[in-house]
Amino acid sequence: MSSVIPKYLMICTNRRYGAESASCAARSSLQIADAIENGVRTRNINIVIERSVCMGQCLKGPTLRMAPGGGFILGKTLDDVDAILDELEASCGFKEDDNGPLHLLGS
Ligand code: FES
């Protein structure tokens, strides 16, 4: 993995209706996206998940890609989601706590 801290994980959820070729949605990318989004929210990982259109890797998908500067992550299944979340934690860290200080007027 590169030294650039990724800000986005793109997940292809494209479905190619009527085509003979495979597509990421036909290979469970929607379920993988749901599981990763839930995991990122639960673990408070500092990354934005973007569902994307085709990234040109249809025969090797489901296709995921870290951005900026990340390579493709290909052919993962729902069984791989925990390991992907572990990798995201290690690469991106955690979001800052949203509960900032309470400022009271006149105090
Ligand atoms: S359908 Fe996902 S990369 Fe093409």
Boltz pocket constraint, residues with backbone or C-beta under 6 A from the ligand:
constraints:
  - pocket:
      binder: B
      contacts: [[A, 12], [A, 13], [A, 14], [A, 15], [A, 22], [A, 23], [A, 24], [A, 25], [A, 53], [A, 54], [A, 55], [A, 56], [A, 57], [A, 58], [A, 59], [A, 61], [A, 62], [A, 63]]
      max_distance: 6.0
